[in-house]
Amino acid sequence: MEGLAQATGAVTLGGEHDPMLMPGYGTIGKPFSVFTNAYEIRTPKLVAYHYDVKIKPDKSVTTPRLNREIWHYLDQTLNAFNGIAVAFDGRSMAYSPKKLPTDEGQWNITLPNEDGGTGAAGRRTFTVSIHYIRPIDIARWVCRLRPGRVFLNLDIAAQPMVQSGNLPRVVLNFLRGTNRNLTEQHLDAKSIPSSEYIRLGRFLKGLKVKLTVKDADGHEPTRKIRGIEAHSAIDPAHAFHIEGKAHTIASYFEEFYSVKLRNPNFPVVSVSKVARWPLELCIVEAGQKWTKKLDPEQTVESIRLTTVAPRERLANLSEGLKRIQPSDVALGQWGISIDQKPLEVKARLLTPPTVNLKGGRSLIVLRHRLGFPASQLDSPQYFQIDVALTCIVGLVAACQQMGITYIDPRPPIHYAPRGADTAAFMREKGMEMTQDQGGPPQLIVCFLPRKPCSEYAEIKKFGDQRVGCATQCLYETKAKRGSPGYWQNVALKISIKLHNGINWILRPQTSDPSLRTRRCRTQLLRLSPPSSEAWISTVQPSRLEVIARLEEMVLKLLRQFLKRNGFFFRDGISEGQFPQVIAMEVEAVRNAAQRFGAEHNQHDYDPKLTFLTCAKRHPYSLFPSQAAYGDSKTRNCKSGSVLDADVVSPFAFDWYSMAHSPLLGTGRNCHLTVRSGP
């Protein structure tokens, strides 16, 4: 306990690079209530007992998953703790709400075979030993880590799973990824190309399958697939002998198990050094994780399946809490209770600021725009001309709201011939427009038939690298059902690409005229080659996510925009690197200001800098408590919602902000933390 107290007591606040303390709660905006994915916990007031755990296997390393399996066997099967709810972290520490009868203990454990076999060779043997360390006052420990209320944060995670069921059907669906016209007739061992056998072997290796034939003990054995063999169950070249009689795999199952194969020409899978099972007699067990990379189509499908509306997501969370929380007996031993209702907190809805568009209502005037569905289409039958015109009208209307206008709001639409060179086609149409309009296009809008689309990379390479023209790709399925909100999001993207995105400013009446402020948002990306002309860099020492040449970048911006104050929004760094990164980058910004002041003989030039970190990978989601508080269509919190109480950090100046209007699913808000202030 003393070591823990020293560790927590060593945390200091108010250091040079520690987060700023919150000066107070915000009051501006219309208050309303929201639910969060947090559930309040009544913390125990007992003394827990800490034990050191050592697991010595026949192998050198055990994973946390295996450690928990061993611990569950020790606790449930062997009843080693006599019903005491001992908590185990999966590695080396265990905590008990009561003192165990003995300070030390050791058990020898033999787990069943991982692949379901019954042979002695596959059994796993471990030695588990525990040793008492010290008592821990839970109430004092919780108070030090988080003063005030304690919450359980809960969210939904998605995991791709391998298709379960009949193995031939699973194999066929896998092969249909490259050819959708395949049928079961194409599963003939001689019909499958060698390249597909290689892909199948990688896909099937490690999958657990159950043989639908009972063994001598009356069980249907389960094994892990080692690989797939490029021969059928009736191939005489792979026959074997039993008691002097030759058998193929098909004849073996027919004679010894009275099972006649319906498709003996299917390939077989190997499950051990000598055992081969026919494909049609195997069932893929459910619940097996797919840990490899998904292809683009699978990624799109997974996003569609995991898109859940806020109300449904909140209901799923509450239902999930009931399923995963420990039993009432275990919670009672620890003196813990978990509120079954999500936490309801007060948020505020800020009034959106009024902006002036540069030059009245317009900043950027585009000469023309080219739009075409995709380079493989040779006629408008897949994307009719009237549908394309409707999409253009919606996009033009949204762009006009952003201060972007067009000389011709109804440009002609060009369909690329099937198999045409995308870059050559775009160049040809661009030259035609240059001759007709007297200048090249400033924006090219392309409608693509599907996602992913091979032409996307060619379009971006042509526009960004070859001719320096902004491009915006849209997918037909989304564009056809595009709502005003969808077109507004597209217009925002276009606005950023044109004229650096600066086509509006805050109305002077809504801001302090004495504060001349420059807002900068940075994020470190790994691109090649690096550019010193942007707020993106690729070179950093070791694995420290620091933006290189930041001082020169800030100095260049100061020369363009002489400002007295600055807001620096930083993204793309992990929480563990905040102190080092912020220390180096804040110093770089201040050094740039000093150099700028020296250049202009303003040695007292010292702009006020507010350094904020932005993160969307955080645990909290916001759900309107009433339908009237949310968006009428998506039911998400409205854009401008701010939460700065209850679930925020007690040690930092932070808040959660819904700065945009989500279109699908549950919106993800942004977590902002002030790391350094003026």
C-alpha positions in Angstrom: 0.0 0.0 0.0 2.9 2.3 0.8 4.3 1.8 -2.7 1.0 2.6 -4.3 0.6 5.7 -2.2 4.0 6.9 -3.1 3.3 6.3 -6.8 0.0 8.2 -6.8 1.3 10.8 -4.5 4.1 11.5 -6.9 1.6 12.9 -9.4 2.0 16.7 -9.5 -0.3 19.2 -10.9 0.5 22.5 -12.4 3.9 21.6 -13.8 5.4 23.4 -16.8 3.9 20.9 -19.3 1.0 19.4 -17.3 -2.5 20.0 -18.5 -4.1 23.2 -17.3 -6.7 23.0 -14.5 -10.2 24.0 -15.5 -10.9 27.6 -14.4 -14.6 26.8 -14.1 -17.6 25.3 -15.9 -19.0 27.0 -19.0 -22.3 28.8 -18.8 -22.9 30.0 -22.4 -25.5 28.1 -24.4 -28.8 26.4 -23.9 -28.6 23.6 -21.3 -30.0 20.2 -21.9 -29.4 16.7 -20.6 -27.6 13.8 -22.4 -26.9 10.2 -21.6 -23.4 8.9 -21.8 -22.0 5.4 -22.1 -21.0 5.5 -18.5 -22.5 3.7 -15.5 -21.9 4.9 -12.0 -20.3 2.5 -9.6 -20.6 2.4 -5.8 -17.1 1.8 -4.8 -16.3 -0.6 -1.9 -15.0 0.5 1.5 -13.2 -2.7 2.3 -9.7 -3.9 2.4 -8.6 -6.0 -0.5 -5.7 -8.5 -0.4 -3.1 -8.5 -3.1 -1.5 -11.8 -4.3 1.3 -12.4 -6.7 0.5 -15.1 -9.3 3.0 -17.2 -11.2 2.1 -19.6 -14.0 4.8 -22.0 -15.1 3.8 -23.8 -18.3 5.6 -26.4 -20.4 6.2 -23.4 -22.7 8.1 -20.3 -21.9 5.3 -17.8 -22.4 1.5 -17.8 -21.7 -0.8 -15.3 -23.2 -3.4 -13.3 -21.0 -6.2 -15.3 -22.7 -4.6 -18.6 -21.8 -3.8 -17.3 -18.3 -7.5 -16.5 -17.8 -8.5 -19.9 -19.1 -6.1 -21.5 -16.5 -7.5 -19.3 -13.7 -11.1 -20.1 -14.6 -10.3 -23.8 -14.5 -8.6 -23.3 -11.1 -11.5 -21.3 -9.7 -14.5 -23.1 -11.2 -13.4 -26.7 -11.8 -11.1 -27.1 -8.8 -12.8 -24.7 -6.5 -9.4 -23.6 -5.2 -10.8 -20.5 -3.4 -13.9 -22.0 -1.8 -16.3 -19.6 -3.5 -14.3 -16.4 -2.8 -14.6 -14.0 -5.8 -10.8 -13.6 -6.5 -10.1 -11.2 -9.4 -7.2 -11.9 -11.7 -5.7 -9.5 -14.2 -4.6 -12.1 -16.6 -0.9 -11.7 -16.0 0.6 -11.8 -12.5 -1.7 -10.1 -10.0 -4.8 -11.3 -8.2 -7.0 -9.5 -5.6 -9.4 -11.0 -3.1 -12.1 -9.3 -1.0 -11.2 -11.7 1.9 -8.0 -13.1 3.2 -7.5 -16.5 1.7 -7.0 -19.4 4.2 -3.3 -19.7 3.3 -0.8 -17.1 2.2 0.8 -19.4 -0.4 -0.6 -22.1 -2.6 0.4 -24.2 -5.6 -1.7 -26.3 -8.0 -0.9 -28.5 -10.9 -3.4 -28.1 -13.7 -4.0 -30.1 -16.8 -6.2 -28.5 -19.4 -8.0 -30.5 -22.1 -6.5 -30.5 -25.6 -6.9 -27.1 -27.3 -8.1 -28.8 -30.5 -10.6 -31.0 -28.7 -8.6 -34.2 -28.9 -8.4 -36.8 -26.2 -4.8 -38.0 -26.6 -2.3 -37.5 -23.8 0.2 -35.9 -26.2 -2.0 -32.8 -26.7 -2.8 -32.1 -23.1 -1.5 -28.9 -21.5 0.0 -28.9 -18.1 0.7 -25.9 -15.9 1.8 -25.1 -12.4 0.0 -22.1 -10.7 1.4 -20.6 -7.5 0.2 -17.6 -5.5 1.9 -15.6 -2.8 0.4 -13.0 -0.5 1.8 -9.5 -0.9 -0.1 -6.9 1.1 -3.5 -5.4 2.0 -5.0 -2.5 0.0 -7.5 0.1 1.3 -9.8 0.3 -1.8 -11.6 3.5 -0.8 -8.3 5.4 -0.2 -6.9 4.0 -3.5 -9.9 5.0 -5.5 -9.9 8.5 -4.0 -6.3 9.1 -5.0 -6.8 7.9 -8.6 -10.1 9.8 -9.2 -11.6 12.0 -6.6 -15.4 12.1 -6.6 -17.6 9.7 -8.5 -16.4 6.6 -10.3 -17.9 5.3 -13.6 -17.8 2.2 -15.6 -17.3 3.1 -19.3 -18.9 0.7 -21.7 -18.9 0.6 -25.5 -19.6 -1.8 -28.3 -16.8 -3.4 -30.2 -17.1 -5.2 -33.5 -15.0 -8.2 -34.5 -15.1 -10.0 -37.9 -15.8 -13.6 -37.5 -15.1 -16.5 -39.9 -18.3 -17.9 -41.5 -19.5 -21.0 -39.6 -21.3 -24.0 -40.9 -20.7 -26.5 -43.7 -17.0 -26.3 -44.7 -17.6 -26.8 -48.5 -20.0 -23.8 -48.3 -17.4 -21.7 -46.5 -14.7 -22.7 -49.0 -17.0 -21.8 -51.9 -17.9 -18.4 -50.5 -14.2 -17.7 -50.1 -13.4 -18.6 -53.7 -16.4 -16.5 -54.9 -14.4 -13.5 -53.8 -12.6 -13.6 -57.1 -15.3 -15.3 -59.2 -18.9 -14.9 -58.2 -20.1 -17.5 -60.8 -18.6 -20.5 -59.0 -20.8 -23.4 -57.9 -20.2 -26.5 -55.9 -19.2 -28.3 -59.2 -16.1 -26.1 -59.2 -15.0 -27.6 -55.8 -13.6 -30.6 -57.7 -10.1 -31.1 -56.5 -8.8 -31.1 -60.1 -10.7 -27.9 -61.0 -9.2 -25.6 -58.3 -6.1 -23.8 -59.6 -2.9 -24.1 -57.7 -2.9 -20.4 -56.9 -6.3 -20.8 -55.2 -5.0 -23.8 -53.2 -2.4 -21.4 -51.8 -5.0 -18.8 -50.9 -7.3 -21.5 -49.4 -4.4 -22.9 -47.3 -3.8 -19.5 -45.8 -7.4 -18.9 -45.1 -8.2 -22.3 -43.6 -5.0 -22.8 -41.5 -5.9 -22.7 -37.8 -9.7 -22.9 -38.2 -11.4 -25.3 -35.8 -13.6 -27.8 -37.6 -15.8 -30.6 -36.2 -16.1 -34.0 -37.9 -19.7 -35.0 -38.3 -18.8 -38.6 -37.6 -18.6 -40.0 -34.0 -15.3 -41.6 -32.9 -15.0 -44.7 -30.8 -15.8 -42.8 -27.6 -19.1 -41.5 -29.1 -17.8 -37.9 -29.6 -17.6 -35.8 -32.7 -13.9 -34.8 -32.7 -12.8 -31.2 -33.1 -9.4 -30.3 -34.7 -7.6 -27.4 -36.1 -7.0 -27.4 -39.9 -3.3 -27.6 -40.8 -3.9 -27.2 -44.5 -5.9 -28.2 -47.5 -4.6 -31.0 -49.9 -4.8 -30.7 -53.7 -6.3 -34.1 -54.1 -9.7 -35.7 -53.7 -10.9 -38.4 -51.2 -10.9 -41.0 -53.9 -7.5 -40.3 -55.3 -5.6 -43.7 -55.4 -2.3 -42.0 -55.4 -2.9 -41.1 -51.8 -4.2 -44.5 -50.7 -2.9 -46.1 -47.4 -2.9 -49.6 -46.0 -4.7 -51.0 -43.0 -4.1 -54.6 -42.1 -2.7 -55.2 -45.6 -5.7 -53.7 -47.4 -5.4 -50.5 -49.4 -7.9 -47.7 -48.6 -8.6 -44.3 -50.0 -10.0 -41.7 -47.7 -13.5 -42.2 -49.0 -13.4 -46.0 -48.7 -11.9 -45.7 -45.2 -14.9 -43.7 -43.9 -17.3 -46.0 -45.7 -15.9 -49.2 -44.2 -15.1 -48.1 -40.7 -17.8 -45.4 -40.1 -20.5 -46.5 -42.6 -20.4 -43.1 -44.2 -20.6 -42.8 -48.0 -19.4 -39.5 -49.3 -21.7 -37.6 -51.6 -18.9 -35.6 -53.2 -15.8 -37.8 -53.0 -14.1 -35.6 -55.6 -13.9 -32.7 -53.2 -10.4 -32.0 -51.7 -9.5 -33.0 -48.2 -8.1 -31.1 -45.2 -5.2 -32.3 -43.0 -5.8 -32.0 -39.3 -2.7 -33.8 -38.0 0.4 -35.4 -39.4 -1.5 -38.5 -40.6 -5.3 -37.6 -40.4 -7.1 -36.3 -43.5 -10.8 -35.4 -43.3 -13.2 -35.1 -46.3 -14.4 -31.5 -46.9 -18.1 -32.4 -46.8 -17.9 -34.1 -43.3 -16.4 -30.9 -41.7 -18.3 -28.2 -39.9 -16.6 -24.9 -39.1 -17.3 -24.0 -35.5 -18.9 -20.6 -34.7 -17.2 -17.8 -32.9 -13.8 -17.9 -34.5 -12.2 -14.5 -34.9 -10.9 -13.3 -38.3 -7.6 -11.6 -37.4 -6.4 -10.9 -40.9 -7.0 -7.8 -43.0 -10.4 -7.3 -44.6 -10.6 -6.5 -48.3 -12.2 -3.1 -49.3 -15.6 -4.7 -50.0 -15.6 -6.5 -46.7 -14.6 -3.3 -44.9 -17.5 -1.4 -46.5 -19.9 -4.2 -45.5 -18.6 -4.3 -41.9 -19.1 -0.6 -41.5 -22.6 -0.9 -42.8 -23.4 -3.7 -40.3 -21.8 -1.8 -37.4 -23.6 1.4 -38.1 -26.1 1.7 -35.2 -28.4 4.6 -34.4 -27.9 6.3 -31.0 -31.1 5.0 -29.4 -30.4 1.4 -30.4 -26.7 1.7 -29.4 -27.7 2.9 -25.9 -30.1 0.0 -25.5 -27.5 -2.4 -26.6 -25.1 -1.1 -24.1 -27.5 -1.5 -21.2 -28.3 -5.0 -22.4 -24.6 -5.8 -22.7 -23.9 -4.6 -19.2 -26.3 -7.2 -17.8 -24.6 -9.9 -19.8 -21.0 -9.2 -18.9 -21.1 -7.9 -15.3 -20.1 -10.4 -12.6 -22.7 -12.3 -10.6 -24.6 -10.6 -7.7 -22.7 -12.9 -5.3 -19.3 -11.8 -6.6 -20.3 -8.1 -6.5 -21.7 -8.5 -3.1 -18.5 -9.9 -1.7 -16.7 -6.9 -3.0 -19.3 -4.4 -1.9 -19.7 -3.1 -5.4 -23.0 -2.1 -7.1 -23.3 -0.9 -10.7 -26.1 1.4 -11.7 -28.0 -0.2 -14.5 -29.0 3.1 -16.1 -26.6 5.1 -18.2 -25.3 8.3 -16.6 -27.4 11.4 -17.3 -25.4 14.7 -17.3 -26.0 18.3 -18.2 -24.6 19.6 -21.5 -24.9 22.8 -23.4 -25.9 23.7 -27.0 -23.9 26.6 -28.2 -25.3 29.1 -30.7 -23.4 28.7 -34.0 -21.3 31.7 -34.8 -22.2 34.0 -37.7 -19.7 34.2 -40.5 -19.1 36.6 -43.3 -18.2 35.3 -46.7 -15.3 37.1 -48.3 -16.5 39.6 -50.9 -20.2 39.4 -49.8 -21.5 36.0 -50.7 -18.7 34.7 -52.9 -15.1 34.0 -52.5 -14.1 31.6 -55.3 -15.5 31.7 -58.8 -15.0 28.5 -60.7 -14.8 28.6 -64.5 -16.3 25.2 -65.1 -16.5 21.7 -63.7 -16.3 18.3 -65.4 -18.4 15.4 -64.1 -18.5 11.8 -65.3 -19.5 8.6 -63.6 -16.4 6.4 -64.2 -13.9 5.5 -66.8 -15.3 2.0 -67.5 -18.8 3.2 -68.5 -19.5 3.7 -72.1 -23.1 4.9 -71.8 -25.3 6.7 -69.2 -27.5 3.6 -68.7 -26.0 2.9 -65.3 -26.1 6.5 -64.1 -28.8 8.4 -66.0 -28.2 11.9 -67.1 -31.2 13.3 -65.2 -29.9 11.7 -62.0 -26.5 13.2 -62.6 -28.1 16.6 -63.2 -30.0 16.3 -59.9 -26.8 15.6 -58.1 -25.1 18.6 -59.7 -28.0 20.9 -58.6 -27.7 19.6 -55.0 -23.9 20.1 -54.9 -24.1 23.6 -56.5 -26.7 24.7 -54.0 -24.6 23.5 -51.1 -21.5 25.1 -52.5 -23.3 28.4 -52.9 -24.1 28.3 -49.1 -20.3 28.0 -48.5 -19.6 31.0 -50.7 -18.5 29.0 -53.7 -20.2 30.0 -57.0 -19.9 28.7 -60.5 -20.0 30.5 -63.9 -22.0 27.7 -65.3 -24.0 25.8 -62.7 -25.1 23.3 -65.3 -21.9 22.0 -67.0 -22.0 19.3 -69.6 -21.5 15.7 -68.3 -19.0 13.5 -70.0 -19.1 9.7 -69.9 -15.7 7.9 -70.2 -15.6 5.1 -72.7 -15.2 1.6 -71.4 -11.5 0.8 -70.9 -10.4 4.3 -71.6 -7.2 5.8 -70.0 -8.6 7.9 -67.2 -5.8 10.4 -67.1 -5.9 10.9 -70.9 -9.7 11.2 -70.9 -9.6 13.9 -68.2 -6.8 15.8 -70.0 -8.7 15.7 -73.3 -11.9 17.1 -71.7 -9.9 19.7 -69.8 -8.2 20.9 -73.0 -11.6 21.2 -74.6 -12.9 23.3 -71.8 -9.8 25.5 -71.9 -10.5 26.2 -75.6 -14.2 26.8 -75.1 -14.0 28.8 -71.8 -10.6 30.4 -72.0 -9.1 28.7 -69.0 -8.6 25.3 -67.4 -11.0 23.8 -64.8 -10.4 24.6 -61.2 -12.4 21.6 -60.0 -13.1 18.2 -61.5 -16.0 16.2 -60.0 -16.1 12.5 -60.8 -18.9 10.0 -60.1 -17.6 6.5 -59.5 -19.8 3.4 -59.8 -18.7 1.5 -56.7 -16.3 1.5 -53.7 -13.5 0.6 -54.0 -12.8 1.7 -57.6 -9.5 1.4 -59.3 -9.9 4.7 -61.1 -9.9 6.6 -57.8 -6.1 6.5 -57.5 -5.6 7.5 -61.1 -7.9 10.5 -60.7 -6.1 11.7 -57.6 -2.7 11.2 -59.1 -3.7 13.1 -62.3 -5.3 16.0 -60.3 -2.9 16.4 -57.4 0.5 15.5 -59.0 0.2 16.0 -62.8 -1.9 19.1 -63.4 -2.5 20.6 -59.9 -6.3 20.7 -60.2 -8.7 19.9 -57.3 -10.7 16.7 -57.7 -13.7 15.4 -55.8 -14.8 11.8 -56.2 -18.4 10.8 -55.4 -19.9 7.4 -55.4 -23.1 6.9 -57.4 -25.0 5.0 -54.7 -24.5 7.8 -52.1 -24.9 10.6 -54.6 -28.3 9.3 -55.8 -29.8 9.4 -52.4 -27.8 12.5 -51.3 -29.5 14.7 -48.7 -28.8 18.4 -48.1 -26.6 17.3 -45.2 -24.6 15.0 -47.5 -24.0 17.8 -50.1 -23.0 20.2 -47.4 -20.3 17.8 -46.2 -19.1 17.5 -49.8 -19.1 21.2 -50.2 -17.0 21.5 -47.0 -14.4 19.2 -48.6 -14.4 21.2 -51.8 -14.0 24.4 -49.8 -10.8 23.1 -48.2 -9.4 22.1 -51.5 -10.0 25.5 -53.1 -8.1 28.6 -52.0 -6.9 26.7 -48.9 -10.4 26.6 -47.5 -10.4 30.3 -46.4 -13.7 31.5 -47.8 -15.3 32.9 -44.7 -14.4 34.7 -41.5 -16.1 35.2 -38.2 -18.4 38.3 -38.1 -16.5 41.0 -36.3 -19.5 41.8 -34.0 -19.3 38.2 -32.6 -15.7 38.3 -31.6 -13.4 40.6 -29.6 -11.9 43.0 -32.2 -8.8 43.4 -30.1 -8.0 39.7 -30.5 -6.3 39.1 -33.8 -6.1 35.4 -33.8 -4.6 32.7 -36.0 -6.0 29.2 -35.7 -3.8 26.2 -36.7 -4.7 22.6 -36.7 -1.9 20.0 -37.1 -1.6 16.3 -37.5 1.4 14.1 -38.2 1.0 11.9 -41.2 3.5 9.6 -42.8 3.6 10.6 -46.4 6.3 10.6 -49.0 8.0 12.8 -50.0 7.8 15.2 -47.0 6.8 18.8 -47.6 8.0 21.8 -45.7 5.2 23.9 -47.3 2.4 22.4 -45.2 1.5 21.7 -41.6 2.3 18.0 -42.2 5.7 16.4 -41.7 7.0 12.9 -41.9 10.4 13.0 -40.1 10.6 12.6 -36.4 13.3 11.1 -34.1 12.7 7.5 -33.1 9.0 6.9 -32.6 8.2 10.2 -31.0 5.4 11.8 -32.9 6.8 15.3 -33.1 6.3 17.5 -36.2 9.7 18.2 -37.7 10.6 21.7 -38.9 7.6 23.1 -37.0 9.5 26.3 -36.2 10.0 27.2 -39.8 6.4 26.4 -40.7 5.1 28.7 -37.9 7.5 31.5 -38.9 6.3 31.4 -42.5 2.6 31.7 -41.3 3.5 34.5 -39.0 5.0 36.4 -42.0 1.7 36.0 -43.8 -0.6 36.6 -40.9 0.7 39.0 -38.2 -1.4 37.9 -35.2 -1.3 38.6 -31.5 -2.9 35.3 -30.4 -2.9 31.8 -31.7 -4.9 28.6 -31.1 -2.8 25.5 -31.9 -5.0 22.4 -32.3 -2.8 19.2 -32.2 -4.0 15.8 -33.3 -2.3 12.5 -34.0 -0.4 11.8 -30.8 -0.9 9.2 -28.1 -1.7 10.3 -24.6 1.5 8.8 -23.3 3.6 11.2 -25.5 1.7 14.4 -24.6 4.4 15.9 -22.3 7.3 15.3 -24.6 5.6 16.3 -27.8 3.9 19.4 -26.3 7.1 20.6 -24.7 9.0 20.4 -27.9 6.3 21.9 -30.2 5.3 24.7 -27.8 8.9 25.7 -27.7 9.1 25.6 -31.5 6.1 27.9 -31.8 7.6 30.4 -29.3 11.0 30.3 -30.9 9.3 31.2 -34.2 7.6 34.1 -32.6 10.9 35.4 -31.2 12.5 35.1 -34.6 9.6 36.9 -36.2 9.9 39.7 -33.6 13.6 40.0 -34.2 13.1 40.3 -38.0 10.6 43.2 -37.5 12.4 44.9 -34.6 9.5 44.0 -32.3 11.5 42.4 -29.5 8.5 42.6 -27.3 6.4 40.5 -29.7 5.0 37.7 -27.7 1.7 36.4 -29.0 -0.5 34.5 -26.6 -0.6 30.8 -27.5 -3.3 28.3 -26.5 -2.2 24.7 -27.2 -5.0 22.2 -27.4 -5.0 18.5 -28.2 -7.9 16.9 -30.1 -8.8 13.3 -30.0 -11.7 11.3 -31.3 -10.4 7.9 -30.1 -11.8 8.3 -26.6 -14.3 6.3 -24.6 -17.3 8.6 -24.2 -20.3 8.9 -26.5 -23.2 11.3 -26.1 -26.9 10.4 -26.5 -29.8 13.0 -26.3 -32.0 12.1 -23.4 -35.1 13.3 -25.3 -35.8 13.4 -29.0 -36.3 17.1 -28.9 -32.7 17.5 -27.9 -31.3 15.7 -30.8 -31.2 15.9 -34.6 -34.6 15.2 -36.1 -33.2 12.8 -38.6 -30.2 11.0 -37.1 -31.2 11.4 -33.4 -27.6 12.4 -32.5 -26.7 15.3 -30.4 -26.9 18.5 -32.4 -23.8 20.2 -33.8 -22.5 22.6 -31.1 -23.2 20.3 -28.1 -20.6 20.7 -25.4 -20.1 18.6 -22.2 -17.6 19.9 -19.6 -18.8 18.3 -16.4 -19.1 15.0 -14.5 -17.2 12.7 -16.9 -14.3 15.1 -17.6 -10.9 14.7 -16.0 -10.6 16.1 -12.5 -7.0 17.0 -13.3 -7.3 18.8 -16.6 -9.0 21.6 -18.5 -10.9 19.4 -21.0 -14.4 19.0 -22.6 -16.2 17.0 -25.2 -17.6 18.7 -28.2 -19.9 17.6 -31.0 -18.6 19.9 -33.7 -20.3 18.4 -36.7 -23.6 16.8 -37.8 -23.2 13.0 -38.2 -25.0 11.5 -41.1 -25.0 7.8 -40.1 -24.9 5.8 -36.9 -23.8 7.3 -33.6 -21.8 10.5 -33.9 -18.3 10.6 -32.4 -17.5 13.7 -30.5 -14.2 15.3 -30.1 -12.3 15.4 -26.8 -10.3 18.7 -26.5 -7.8 19.4 -23.7 -6.0 22.6 -23.1 -2.4 21.7 -22.6 -0.8 25.1 -22.5 -2.3 28.6 -22.2 -1.3 32.2 -22.3 
